[in-house]
Amino acid sequence: MEFALVVPLLTMILFGIISYGVMLSFRQSLSQAAAEGARAAAVTFVEDDKKDEAVLAVSGALDSFNVTCTDAGNLVRDGDDVGECDISDPKACVPAAAAGVQCVIVTLTYDYQDNSIVPTFPGVGIVLPDKLTYEAQARVS
């Protein structure tokens, strides 16, 4: 009898740990993807290729989750729009750096509540974030 009462609680805790762990892994990948995109754009010498290189770098970093960045500025997972992928043209760094120094800023926003990486167990969604947003900037060489 006691086991039947405790099993639902233990199951919910187990699925909560798994869901939260996967979300943390994805969050780290999103952060890394933003940094990779900014770096790729910053080191590309041809001005017109900066955004293309950033899109490729972001998509490559998120490939294991089937998430890609499109030229239109969307994050797409399995054909569905799941967020935004904003890659700026070179502009003044934030906070301001030395005069004349420019940065590329990559901002990734993923709608995690509606597009969870793993199926959510009832009640577990309250501890997971609605959106994951990361921004990275790199100085243009």
Phi and psi in radians as a Rosetta constraint file:
Dihedral C 1 N 2 CA 2 C 2 CIRCULARHARMONIC -1.090 0.35
Dihedral N 2 CA 2 C 2 N 3 CIRCULARHARMONIC -0.672 0.35
Dihedral C 2 N 3 CA 3 C 3 CIRCULARHARMONIC -1.072 0.35
Dihedral N 3 CA 3 C 3 N 4 CIRCULARHARMONIC -0.720 0.35
Dihedral C 3 N 4 CA 4 C 4 CIRCULARHARMONIC -1.127 0.35
Dihedral N 4 CA 4 C 4 N 5 CIRCULARHARMONIC -0.508 0.35
Dihedral C 4 N 5 CA 5 C 5 CIRCULARHARMONIC -1.392 0.35
Dihedral N 5 CA 5 C 5 N 6 CIRCULARHARMONIC -0.549 0.35
Dihedral C 5 N 6 CA 6 C 6 CIRCULARHARMONIC -1.547 0.35
Dihedral N 6 CA 6 C 6 N 7 CIRCULARHARMONIC -0.506 0.35
Dihedral C 6 N 7 CA 7 C 7 CIRCULARHARMONIC -0.969 0.35
Dihedral N 7 CA 7 C 7 N 8 CIRCULARHARMONIC -0.805 0.35
Dihedral C 7 N 8 CA 8 C 8 CIRCULARHARMONIC -1.052 0.35
Dihedral N 8 CA 8 C 8 N 9 CIRCULARHARMONIC -0.690 0.35
Dihedral C 8 N 9 CA 9 C 9 CIRCULARHARMONIC -1.160 0.35
Dihedral N 9 CA 9 C 9 N 10 CIRCULARHARMONIC -0.789 0.35
Dihedral C 9 N 10 CA 10 C 10 CIRCULARHARMONIC -1.120 0.35
Dihedral N 10 CA 10 C 10 N 11 CIRCULARHARMONIC -0.663 0.35
Dihedral C 10 N 11 CA 11 C 11 CIRCULARHARMONIC -1.136 0.35
Dihedral N 11 CA 11 C 11 N 12 CIRCULARHARMONIC -0.739 0.35
Dihedral C 11 N 12 CA 12 C 12 CIRCULARHARMONIC -1.130 0.35
Dihedral N 12 CA 12 C 12 N 13 CIRCULARHARMONIC -0.707 0.35
Dihedral C 12 N 13 CA 13 C 13 CIRCULARHARMONIC -1.136 0.35
Dihedral N 13 CA 13 C 13 N 14 CIRCULARHARMONIC -0.750 0.35
Dihedral C 13 N 14 CA 14 C 14 CIRCULARHARMONIC -1.079 0.35
Dihedral N 14 CA 14 C 14 N 15 CIRCULARHARMONIC -0.847 0.35
Dihedral C 14 N 15 CA 15 C 15 CIRCULARHARMONIC -1.164 0.35
Dihedral N 15 CA 15 C 15 N 16 CIRCULARHARMONIC -0.555 0.35
Dihedral C 15 N 16 CA 16 C 16 CIRCULARHARMONIC -1.132 0.35
Dihedral N 16 CA 16 C 16 N 17 CIRCULARHARMONIC -0.746 0.35
Dihedral C 16 N 17 CA 17 C 17 CIRCULARHARMONIC -1.116 0.35
Dihedral N 17 CA 17 C 17 N 18 CIRCULARHARMONIC -0.767 0.35
Dihedral C 17 N 18 CA 18 C 18 CIRCULARHARMONIC -1.117 0.35
Dihedral N 18 CA 18 C 18 N 19 CIRCULARHARMONIC -0.835 0.35
Dihedral C 18 N 19 CA 19 C 19 CIRCULARHARMONIC -1.089 0.35
Dihedral N 19 CA 19 C 19 N 20 CIRCULARHARMONIC -0.749 0.35
Dihedral C 19 N 20 CA 20 C 20 CIRCULARHARMONIC -1.185 0.35
Dihedral N 20 CA 20 C 20 N 21 CIRCULARHARMONIC -0.666 0.35
Dihedral C 20 N 21 CA 21 C 21 CIRCULARHARMONIC -1.113 0.35
Dihedral N 21 CA 21 C 21 N 22 CIRCULARHARMONIC -0.743 0.35
Dihedral C 21 N 22 CA 22 C 22 CIRCULARHARMONIC -1.146 0.35
Dihedral N 22 CA 22 C 22 N 23 CIRCULARHARMONIC -0.709 0.35
Dihedral C 22 N 23 CA 23 C 23 CIRCULARHARMONIC -1.090 0.35
Dihedral N 23 CA 23 C 23 N 24 CIRCULARHARMONIC -0.716 0.35
Dihedral C 23 N 24 CA 24 C 24 CIRCULARHARMONIC -1.133 0.35
Dihedral N 24 CA 24 C 24 N 25 CIRCULARHARMONIC -0.675 0.35
Dihedral C 24 N 25 CA 25 C 25 CIRCULARHARMONIC -1.110 0.35
Dihedral N 25 CA 25 C 25 N 26 CIRCULARHARMONIC -0.771 0.35
Dihedral C 25 N 26 CA 26 C 26 CIRCULARHARMONIC -1.150 0.35
Dihedral N 26 CA 26 C 26 N 27 CIRCULARHARMONIC -0.685 0.35
Dihedral C 26 N 27 CA 27 C 27 CIRCULARHARMONIC -1.066 0.35
Dihedral N 27 CA 27 C 27 N 28 CIRCULARHARMONIC -0.726 0.35
Dihedral C 27 N 28 CA 28 C 28 CIRCULARHARMONIC -1.142 0.35
Dihedral N 28 CA 28 C 28 N 29 CIRCULARHARMONIC -0.685 0.35
Dihedral C 28 N 29 CA 29 C 29 CIRCULARHARMONIC -1.147 0.35
Dihedral N 29 CA 29 C 29 N 30 CIRCULARHARMONIC -0.655 0.35
Dihedral C 29 N 30 CA 30 C 30 CIRCULARHARMONIC -1.133 0.35
Dihedral N 30 CA 30 C 30 N 31 CIRCULARHARMONIC -0.730 0.35
Dihedral C 30 N 31 CA 31 C 31 CIRCULARHARMONIC -1.105 0.35
Dihedral N 31 CA 31 C 31 N 32 CIRCULARHARMONIC -0.779 0.35
Dihedral C 31 N 32 CA 32 C 32 CIRCULARHARMONIC -1.134 0.35
Dihedral N 32 CA 32 C 32 N 33 CIRCULARHARMONIC -0.670 0.35
Dihedral C 32 N 33 CA 33 C 33 CIRCULARHARMONIC -1.119 0.35
Dihedral N 33 CA 33 C 33 N 34 CIRCULARHARMONIC -0.717 0.35
Dihedral C 33 N 34 CA 34 C 34 CIRCULARHARMONIC -1.107 0.35
Dihedral N 34 CA 34 C 34 N 35 CIRCULARHARMONIC -0.744 0.35
Dihedral C 34 N 35 CA 35 C 35 CIRCULARHARMONIC -1.149 0.35
Dihedral N 35 CA 35 C 35 N 36 CIRCULARHARMONIC -0.729 0.35
Dihedral C 35 N 36 CA 36 C 36 CIRCULARHARMONIC -1.103 0.35
Dihedral N 36 CA 36 C 36 N 37 CIRCULARHARMONIC -0.736 0.35
Dihedral C 36 N 37 CA 37 C 37 CIRCULARHARMONIC -1.114 0.35
Dihedral N 37 CA 37 C 37 N 38 CIRCULARHARMONIC -0.754 0.35
Dihedral C 37 N 38 CA 38 C 38 CIRCULARHARMONIC -1.140 0.35
Dihedral N 38 CA 38 C 38 N 39 CIRCULARHARMONIC -0.746 0.35
Dihedral C 38 N 39 CA 39 C 39 CIRCULARHARMONIC -1.119 0.35
Dihedral N 39 CA 39 C 39 N 40 CIRCULARHARMONIC -0.765 0.35
Dihedral C 39 N 40 CA 40 C 40 CIRCULARHARMONIC -1.083 0.35
Dihedral N 40 CA 40 C 40 N 41 CIRCULARHARMONIC -0.721 0.35
Dihedral C 40 N 41 CA 41 C 41 CIRCULARHARMONIC -1.198 0.35
Dihedral N 41 CA 41 C 41 N 42 CIRCULARHARMONIC -0.642 0.35
Dihedral C 41 N 42 CA 42 C 42 CIRCULARHARMONIC -1.206 0.35
Dihedral N 42 CA 42 C 42 N 43 CIRCULARHARMONIC -0.578 0.35
Dihedral C 42 N 43 CA 43 C 43 CIRCULARHARMONIC -1.651 0.35
Dihedral N 43 CA 43 C 43 N 44 CIRCULARHARMONIC -0.038 0.35
Dihedral C 43 N 44 CA 44 C 44 CIRCULARHARMONIC -1.382 0.35
Dihedral N 44 CA 44 C 44 N 45 CIRCULARHARMONIC 2.199 0.35
Dihedral C 44 N 45 CA 45 C 45 CIRCULARHARMONIC -1.372 0.35
Dihedral N 45 CA 45 C 45 N 46 CIRCULARHARMONIC -0.580 0.35
Dihedral C 45 N 46 CA 46 C 46 CIRCULARHARMONIC -1.428 0.35
Dihedral N 46 CA 46 C 46 N 47 CIRCULARHARMONIC 2.059 0.35
Dihedral C 46 N 47 CA 47 C 47 CIRCULARHARMONIC -0.970 0.35
Dihedral N 47 CA 47 C 47 N 48 CIRCULARHARMONIC -0.730 0.35
Dihedral C 47 N 48 CA 48 C 48 CIRCULARHARMONIC -1.229 0.35
Dihedral N 48 CA 48 C 48 N 49 CIRCULARHARMONIC -0.303 0.35
Dihedral C 48 N 49 CA 49 C 49 CIRCULARHARMONIC -1.656 0.35
Dihedral N 49 CA 49 C 49 N 50 CIRCULARHARMONIC -0.082 0.35
Dihedral C 49 N 50 CA 50 C 50 CIRCULARHARMONIC -1.029 0.35
Dihedral N 50 CA 50 C 50 N 51 CIRCULARHARMONIC -0.846 0.35
Dihedral C 50 N 51 CA 51 C 51 CIRCULARHARMONIC -1.173 0.35
Dihedral N 51 CA 51 C 51 N 52 CIRCULARHARMONIC -0.683 0.35
Dihedral C 51 N 52 CA 52 C 52 CIRCULARHARMONIC -1.080 0.35
Dihedral N 52 CA 52 C 52 N 53 CIRCULARHARMONIC -0.751 0.35
Dihedral C 52 N 53 CA 53 C 53 CIRCULARHARMONIC -1.149 0.35
Dihedral N 53 CA 53 C 53 N 54 CIRCULARHARMONIC -0.667 0.35
Dihedral C 53 N 54 CA 54 C 54 CIRCULARHARMONIC -1.144 0.35
Dihedral N 54 CA 54 C 54 N 55 CIRCULARHARMONIC -0.748 0.35
Dihedral C 54 N 55 CA 55 C 55 CIRCULARHARMONIC -1.057 0.35
Dihedral N 55 CA 55 C 55 N 56 CIRCULARHARMONIC -0.775 0.35
Dihedral C 55 N 56 CA 56 C 56 CIRCULARHARMONIC -1.113 0.35
Dihedral N 56 CA 56 C 56 N 57 CIRCULARHARMONIC -0.710 0.35
Dihedral C 56 N 57 CA 57 C 57 CIRCULARHARMONIC -1.166 0.35
Dihedral N 57 CA 57 C 57 N 58 CIRCULARHARMONIC -0.760 0.35
Dihedral C 57 N 58 CA 58 C 58 CIRCULARHARMONIC -1.104 0.35
Dihedral N 58 CA 58 C 58 N 59 CIRCULARHARMONIC -0.811 0.35
Dihedral C 58 N 59 CA 59 C 59 CIRCULARHARMONIC -1.082 0.35
Dihedral N 59 CA 59 C 59 N 60 CIRCULARHARMONIC -0.702 0.35
Dihedral C 59 N 60 CA 60 C 60 CIRCULARHARMONIC -1.133 0.35
Dihedral N 60 CA 60 C 60 N 61 CIRCULARHARMONIC -0.669 0.35
Dihedral C 60 N 61 CA 61 C 61 CIRCULARHARMONIC -1.239 0.35
Dihedral N 61 CA 61 C 61 N 62 CIRCULARHARMONIC -0.458 0.35
Dihedral C 61 N 62 CA 62 C 62 CIRCULARHARMONIC -1.810 0.35
Dihedral N 62 CA 62 C 62 N 63 CIRCULARHARMONIC 0.134 0.35
Dihedral C 62 N 63 CA 63 C 63 CIRCULARHARMONIC -1.037 0.35
Dihedral N 63 CA 63 C 63 N 64 CIRCULARHARMONIC -0.620 0.35
Dihedral C 63 N 64 CA 64 C 64 CIRCULARHARMONIC -1.161 0.35
Dihedral N 64 CA 64 C 64 N 65 CIRCULARHARMONIC -0.302 0.35
Dihedral C 64 N 65 CA 65 C 65 CIRCULARHARMONIC -1.808 0.35
Dihedral N 65 CA 65 C 65 N 66 CIRCULARHARMONIC 0.156 0.35
Dihedral C 65 N 66 CA 66 C 66 CIRCULARHARMONIC 1.045 0.35
Dihedral N 66 CA 66 C 66 N 67 CIRCULARHARMONIC 0.577 0.35
Dihedral C 66 N 67 CA 67 C 67 CIRCULARHARMONIC -1.931 0.35
Dihedral N 67 CA 67 C 67 N 68 CIRCULARHARMONIC 2.316 0.35
Dihedral C 67 N 68 CA 68 C 68 CIRCULARHARMONIC -2.261 0.35
Dihedral N 68 CA 68 C 68 N 69 CIRCULARHARMONIC 2.701 0.35
Dihedral C 68 N 69 CA 69 C 69 CIRCULARHARMONIC -1.748 0.35
Dihedral N 69 CA 69 C 69 N 70 CIRCULARHARMONIC 2.332 0.35
Dihedral C 69 N 70 CA 70 C 70 CIRCULARHARMONIC -1.794 0.35
Dihedral N 70 CA 70 C 70 N 71 CIRCULARHARMONIC 2.847 0.35
Dihedral C 70 N 71 CA 71 C 71 CIRCULARHARMONIC -1.107 0.35
Dihedral N 71 CA 71 C 71 N 72 CIRCULARHARMONIC -0.420 0.35
Dihedral C 71 N 72 CA 72 C 72 CIRCULARHARMONIC -1.363 0.35
Dihedral N 72 CA 72 C 72 N 73 CIRCULARHARMONIC -0.121 0.35
Dihedral C 72 N 73 CA 73 C 73 CIRCULARHARMONIC 1.623 0.35
Dihedral N 73 CA 73 C 73 N 74 CIRCULARHARMONIC 0.434 0.35
Dihedral C 73 N 74 CA 74 C 74 CIRCULARHARMONIC -2.004 0.35
Dihedral N 74 CA 74 C 74 N 75 CIRCULARHARMONIC 2.601 0.35
Dihedral C 74 N 75 CA 75 C 75 CIRCULARHARMONIC -1.628 0.35
Dihedral N 75 CA 75 C 75 N 76 CIRCULARHARMONIC 2.305 0.35
Dihedral C 75 N 76 CA 76 C 76 CIRCULARHARMONIC -2.197 0.35
Dihedral N 76 CA 76 C 76 N 77 CIRCULARHARMONIC 2.343 0.35
Dihedral C 76 N 77 CA 77 C 77 CIRCULARHARMONIC -2.259 0.35
Dihedral N 77 CA 77 C 77 N 78 CIRCULARHARMONIC 2.091 0.35
Dihedral C 77 N 78 CA 78 C 78 CIRCULARHARMONIC 0.921 0.35
Dihedral N 78 CA 78 C 78 N 79 CIRCULARHARMONIC 0.679 0.35
Dihedral C 78 N 79 CA 79 C 79 CIRCULARHARMONIC 1.497 0.35
Dihedral N 79 CA 79 C 79 N 80 CIRCULARHARMONIC -0.097 0.35
Dihedral C 79 N 80 CA 80 C 80 CIRCULARHARMONIC -1.811 0.35
Dihedral N 80 CA 80 C 80 N 81 CIRCULARHARMONIC 2.471 0.35
Dihedral C 80 N 81 CA 81 C 81 CIRCULARHARMONIC -1.277 0.35
Dihedral N 81 CA 81 C 81 N 82 CIRCULARHARMONIC 2.088 0.35
Dihedral C 81 N 82 CA 82 C 82 CIRCULARHARMONIC -2.110 0.35
Dihedral N 82 CA 82 C 82 N 83 CIRCULARHARMONIC 0.047 0.35
Dihedral C 82 N 83 CA 83 C 83 CIRCULARHARMONIC 2.934 0.35
Dihedral N 83 CA 83 C 83 N 84 CIRCULARHARMONIC -2.826 0.35
Dihedral C 83 N 84 CA 84 C 84 CIRCULARHARMONIC -2.149 0.35
Dihedral N 84 CA 84 C 84 N 85 CIRCULARHARMONIC 2.577 0.35
Dihedral C 84 N 85 CA 85 C 85 CIRCULARHARMONIC -2.309 0.35
Dihedral N 85 CA 85 C 85 N 86 CIRCULARHARMONIC 1.603 0.35
Dihedral C 85 N 86 CA 86 C 86 CIRCULARHARMONIC -1.750 0.35
Dihedral N 86 CA 86 C 86 N 87 CIRCULARHARMONIC 2.105 0.35
Dihedral C 86 N 87 CA 87 C 87 CIRCULARHARMONIC -2.088 0.35
Dihedral N 87 CA 87 C 87 N 88 CIRCULARHARMONIC 2.018 0.35
Dihedral C 87 N 88 CA 88 C 88 CIRCULARHARMONIC -1.426 0.35
Dihedral N 88 CA 88 C 88 N 89 CIRCULARHARMONIC 2.757 0.35
Dihedral C 88 N 89 CA 89 C 89 CIRCULARHARMONIC -1.284 0.35
Dihedral N 89 CA 89 C 89 N 90 CIRCULARHARMONIC 2.772 0.35
Dihedral C 89 N 90 CA 90 C 90 CIRCULARHARMONIC -0.961 0.35
Dihedral N 90 CA 90 C 90 N 91 CIRCULARHARMONIC 2.267 0.35
Dihedral C 90 N 91 CA 91 C 91 CIRCULARHARMONIC -2.627 0.35
Dihedral N 91 CA 91 C 91 N 92 CIRCULARHARMONIC 3.110 0.35
Dihedral C 91 N 92 CA 92 C 92 CIRCULARHARMONIC -1.016 0.35
Dihedral N 92 CA 92 C 92 N 93 CIRCULARHARMONIC 2.434 0.35
Dihedral C 92 N 93 CA 93 C 93 CIRCULARHARMONIC -1.236 0.35
Dihedral N 93 CA 93 C 93 N 94 CIRCULARHARMONIC 2.696 0.35
Dihedral C 93 N 94 CA 94 C 94 CIRCULARHARMONIC -2.149 0.35
Dihedral N 94 CA 94 C 94 N 95 CIRCULARHARMONIC 2.072 0.35
Dihedral C 94 N 95 CA 95 C 95 CIRCULARHARMONIC -1.214 0.35
Dihedral N 95 CA 95 C 95 N 96 CIRCULARHARMONIC 2.864 0.35
Dihedral C 95 N 96 CA 96 C 96 CIRCULARHARMONIC -1.004 0.35
Dihedral N 96 CA 96 C 96 N 97 CIRCULARHARMONIC 2.308 0.35
Dihedral C 96 N 97 CA 97 C 97 CIRCULARHARMONIC -1.728 0.35
Dihedral N 97 CA 97 C 97 N 98 CIRCULARHARMONIC -2.840 0.35
Dihedral C 97 N 98 CA 98 C 98 CIRCULARHARMONIC -1.048 0.35
Dihedral N 98 CA 98 C 98 N 99 CIRCULARHARMONIC 2.703 0.35
Dihedral C 98 N 99 CA 99 C 99 CIRCULARHARMONIC -0.989 0.35
Dihedral N 99 CA 99 C 99 N 100 CIRCULARHARMONIC 2.348 0.35
Dihedral C 99 N 100 CA 100 C 100 CIRCULARHARMONIC 1.505 0.35
Dihedral N 100 CA 100 C 100 N 101 CIRCULARHARMONIC -0.141 0.35
Dihedral C 100 N 101 CA 101 C 101 CIRCULARHARMONIC -1.428 0.35
Dihedral N 101 CA 101 C 101 N 102 CIRCULARHARMONIC 2.295 0.35
Dihedral C 101 N 102 CA 102 C 102 CIRCULARHARMONIC -2.073 0.35
Dihedral N 102 CA 102 C 102 N 103 CIRCULARHARMONIC 2.709 0.35
Dihedral C 102 N 103 CA 103 C 103 CIRCULARHARMONIC -2.275 0.35
Dihedral N 103 CA 103 C 103 N 104 CIRCULARHARMONIC 2.691 0.35
Dihedral C 103 N 104 CA 104 C 104 CIRCULARHARMONIC -1.796 0.35
Dihedral N 104 CA 104 C 104 N 105 CIRCULARHARMONIC 2.306 0.35
Dihedral C 104 N 105 CA 105 C 105 CIRCULARHARMONIC -2.015 0.35
Dihedral N 105 CA 105 C 105 N 106 CIRCULARHARMONIC 2.217 0.35
Dihedral C 105 N 106 CA 106 C 106 CIRCULARHARMONIC -1.979 0.35
Dihedral N 106 CA 106 C 106 N 107 CIRCULARHARMONIC 2.165 0.35
Dihedral C 106 N 107 CA 107 C 107 CIRCULARHARMONIC -2.114 0.35
Dihedral N 107 CA 107 C 107 N 108 CIRCULARHARMONIC 2.148 0.35
Dihedral C 107 N 108 CA 108 C 108 CIRCULARHARMONIC -2.000 0.35
Dihedral N 108 CA 108 C 108 N 109 CIRCULARHARMONIC 2.253 0.35
Dihedral C 108 N 109 CA 109 C 109 CIRCULARHARMONIC -2.219 0.35
Dihedral N 109 CA 109 C 109 N 110 CIRCULARHARMONIC 2.119 0.35
Dihedral C 109 N 110 CA 110 C 110 CIRCULARHARMONIC -2.035 0.35
Dihedral N 110 CA 110 C 110 N 111 CIRCULARHARMONIC 2.223 0.35
Dihedral C 110 N 111 CA 111 C 111 CIRCULARHARMONIC -1.420 0.35
Dihedral N 111 CA 111 C 111 N 112 CIRCULARHARMONIC 1.536 0.35
Dihedral C 111 N 112 CA 112 C 112 CIRCULARHARMONIC -1.305 0.35
Dihedral N 112 CA 112 C 112 N 113 CIRCULARHARMONIC -0.557 0.35
Dihedral C 112 N 113 CA 113 C 113 CIRCULARHARMONIC -1.092 0.35
Dihedral N 113 CA 113 C 113 N 114 CIRCULARHARMONIC -0.745 0.35
Dihedral C 113 N 114 CA 114 C 114 CIRCULARHARMONIC -1.570 0.35
Dihedral N 114 CA 114 C 114 N 115 CIRCULARHARMONIC -0.203 0.35
Dihedral C 114 N 115 CA 115 C 115 CIRCULARHARMONIC -2.391 0.35
Dihedral N 115 CA 115 C 115 N 116 CIRCULARHARMONIC 0.944 0.35
Dihedral C 115 N 116 CA 116 C 116 CIRCULARHARMONIC -1.061 0.35
Dihedral N 116 CA 116 C 116 N 117 CIRCULARHARMONIC 2.547 0.35
Dihedral C 116 N 117 CA 117 C 117 CIRCULARHARMONIC -1.217 0.35
Dihedral N 117 CA 117 C 117 N 118 CIRCULARHARMONIC -0.653 0.35
Dihedral C 117 N 118 CA 118 C 118 CIRCULARHARMONIC -2.052 0.35
Dihedral N 118 CA 118 C 118 N 119 CIRCULARHARMONIC 2.661 0.35
Dihedral C 118 N 119 CA 119 C 119 CIRCULARHARMONIC -1.037 0.35
Dihedral N 119 CA 119 C 119 N 120 CIRCULARHARMONIC 2.429 0.35
Dihedral C 119 N 120 CA 120 C 120 CIRCULARHARMONIC -1.598 0.35
Dihedral N 120 CA 120 C 120 N 121 CIRCULARHARMONIC 2.465 0.35
Dihedral C 120 N 121 CA 121 C 121 CIRCULARHARMONIC -1.506 0.35
Dihedral N 121 CA 121 C 121 N 122 CIRCULARHARMONIC 2.454 0.35
Dihedral C 121 N 122 CA 122 C 122 CIRCULARHARMONIC -0.917 0.35
Dihedral N 122 CA 122 C 122 N 123 CIRCULARHARMONIC 2.279 0.35
Dihedral C 122 N 123 CA 123 C 123 CIRCULARHARMONIC 1.619 0.35
Dihedral N 123 CA 123 C 123 N 124 CIRCULARHARMONIC -0.343 0.35
Dihedral C 123 N 124 CA 124 C 124 CIRCULARHARMONIC -1.360 0.35
Dihedral N 124 CA 124 C 124 N 125 CIRCULARHARMONIC -0.494 0.35
Dihedral C 124 N 125 CA 125 C 125 CIRCULARHARMONIC -1.048 0.35
Dihedral N 125 CA 125 C 125 N 126 CIRCULARHARMONIC -0.345 0.35
Dihedral C 125 N 126 CA 126 C 126 CIRCULARHARMONIC -1.239 0.35
Dihedral N 126 CA 126 C 126 N 127 CIRCULARHARMONIC -0.350 0.35
Dihedral C 126 N 127 CA 127 C 127 CIRCULARHARMONIC -1.722 0.35
Dihedral N 127 CA 127 C 127 N 128 CIRCULARHARMONIC -0.087 0.35
Dihedral C 127 N 128 CA 128 C 128 CIRCULARHARMONIC -1.678 0.35
Dihedral N 128 CA 128 C 128 N 129 CIRCULARHARMONIC 2.570 0.35
Dihedral C 128 N 129 CA 129 C 129 CIRCULARHARMONIC -1.267 0.35
Dihedral N 129 CA 129 C 129 N 130 CIRCULARHARMONIC 2.723 0.35
Dihedral C 129 N 130 CA 130 C 130 CIRCULARHARMONIC -1.294 0.35
Dihedral N 130 CA 130 C 130 N 131 CIRCULARHARMONIC -0.806 0.35
Dihedral C 130 N 131 CA 131 C 131 CIRCULARHARMONIC -2.349 0.35
Dihedral N 131 CA 131 C 131 N 132 CIRCULARHARMONIC 2.590 0.35
Dihedral C 131 N 132 CA 132 C 132 CIRCULARHARMONIC -1.996 0.35
Dihedral N 132 CA 132 C 132 N 133 CIRCULARHARMONIC 2.172 0.35
Dihedral C 132 N 133 CA 133 C 133 CIRCULARHARMONIC -2.264 0.35
Dihedral N 133 CA 133 C 133 N 134 CIRCULARHARMONIC 2.299 0.35
Dihedral C 133 N 134 CA 134 C 134 CIRCULARHARMONIC -2.362 0.35
Dihedral N 134 CA 134 C 134 N 135 CIRCULARHARMONIC 2.511 0.35
Dihedral C 134 N 135 CA 135 C 135 CIRCULARHARMONIC -2.313 0.35
Dihedral N 135 CA 135 C 135 N 136 CIRCULARHARMONIC 2.386 0.35
Dihedral C 135 N 136 CA 136 C 136 CIRCULARHARMONIC -2.374 0.35
Dihedral N 136 CA 136 C 136 N 137 CIRCULARHARMONIC 2.562 0.35
Dihedral C 136 N 137 CA 137 C 137 CIRCULARHARMONIC -2.318 0.35
Dihedral N 137 CA 137 C 137 N 138 CIRCULARHARMONIC 2.619 0.35
Dihedral C 137 N 138 CA 138 C 138 CIRCULARHARMONIC -2.451 0.35
Dihedral N 138 CA 138 C 138 N 139 CIRCULARHARMONIC 2.469 0.35
Dihedral C 138 N 139 CA 139 C 139 CIRCULARHARMONIC -1.213 0.35
Dihedral N 139 CA 139 C 139 N 140 CIRCULARHARMONIC 2.374 0.35
Dihedral C 139 N 140 CA 140 C 140 CIRCULARHARMONIC -1.391 0.35
Dihedral N 140 CA 140 C 140 N 141 CIRCULARHARMONIC 2.284 0.35
